[in-house]
Every structure is written in structure tokens, then in C-alpha cells.
Amino acid sequence: MLSSRIVLRRERAIVEQRDNFLNRQRMSFSLGADALSYDARLVAARLDVVRESYDRQEP
């Protein structure tokens, strides 16, 4: 009986470690995707400004 409890505790600990790892990876990916999306919007806004100023300069 004691050995089965130890095994179950180890399995539970492994599952919890895996879940924690996946949650950290998911959060890290989400933060990275948010930052990338923000940077892409900044670049798009800058390109719009450049395009507008270029269009104004042409006769």
C-alpha cells in the first residue's frame, strides 16, 4: 500500500510539472505573439505615414 502511494505521488508530480511547463510555454508564446503583433502594427502605421508623405510630394 505504501509503495502504491509513492508511485501515485510521483505520477501526480510528473503530471503537475508537465502542466506547469505547458502553461509557462503557452504564456511565453502568447506574450511573444502579442509583442510581435504590436510591432507589426507600428511598422504598418509608419509605412502609412511614409506612403502619405510620398504621395503628397509627387506632382
C-alpha positions as CSV (number, residue, x, y, z in Angstrom):
1,M,0.0,0.0,0.0
2,L,2.8,2.4,0.8
3,S,4.6,1.8,-2.4
4,S,1.5,2.5,-4.5
5,R,1.0,5.8,-2.8
6,I,4.6,6.8,-3.6
7,V,4.1,5.8,-7.2
8,L,0.9,7.8,-7.4
9,R,2.5,10.8,-5.8
10,R,5.4,10.6,-8.3
11,E,3.0,10.3,-11.3
12,R,1.0,13.2,-9.9
13,A,4.1,15.3,-9.5
14,I,5.2,14.5,-13.1
15,V,1.8,15.5,-14.4
16,E,1.8,18.7,-12.4
17,Q,5.3,19.5,-13.6
18,R,4.3,18.9,-17.2
19,D,1.2,21.0,-16.8
20,N,3.2,23.8,-15.3
21,F,5.7,23.6,-18.1
22,L,3.0,23.7,-20.8
23,N,1.3,26.7,-19.0
24,R,4.6,28.6,-18.9
25,Q,5.3,27.8,-22.6
26,R,1.8,28.9,-23.6
27,M,2.1,32.1,-21.6
28,S,5.5,32.8,-23.1
29,F,4.2,32.2,-26.7
30,S,1.2,34.4,-26.0
31,L,3.4,37.3,-24.8
32,G,5.7,36.9,-27.7
33,A,2.8,36.9,-30.2
34,D,1.3,40.0,-28.6
35,A,4.7,41.8,-28.8
36,L,5.1,40.7,-32.5
37,S,1.5,41.9,-33.3
38,Y,2.2,45.2,-31.6
39,D,5.4,45.7,-33.6
40,A,3.7,44.8,-36.8
41,R,1.0,47.4,-36.2
42,L,3.8,50.0,-35.5
43,V,5.5,49.2,-38.8
44,A,2.2,49.3,-40.7
45,A,1.5,52.7,-39.2
46,R,4.9,54.0,-40.2
47,L,4.5,52.7,-43.7
48,D,1.2,54.5,-44.0
49,V,2.8,57.8,-42.9
50,V,5.7,57.3,-45.4
51,R,3.2,56.5,-48.2
52,E,1.1,59.5,-47.5
53,S,4.1,61.9,-47.4
54,Y,5.4,60.4,-50.6
55,D,2.0,60.8,-52.3
56,R,2.0,64.5,-51.3
57,Q,5.4,65.1,-52.8
58,E,4.5,63.8,-56.3
59,P,3.1,66.4,-58.7
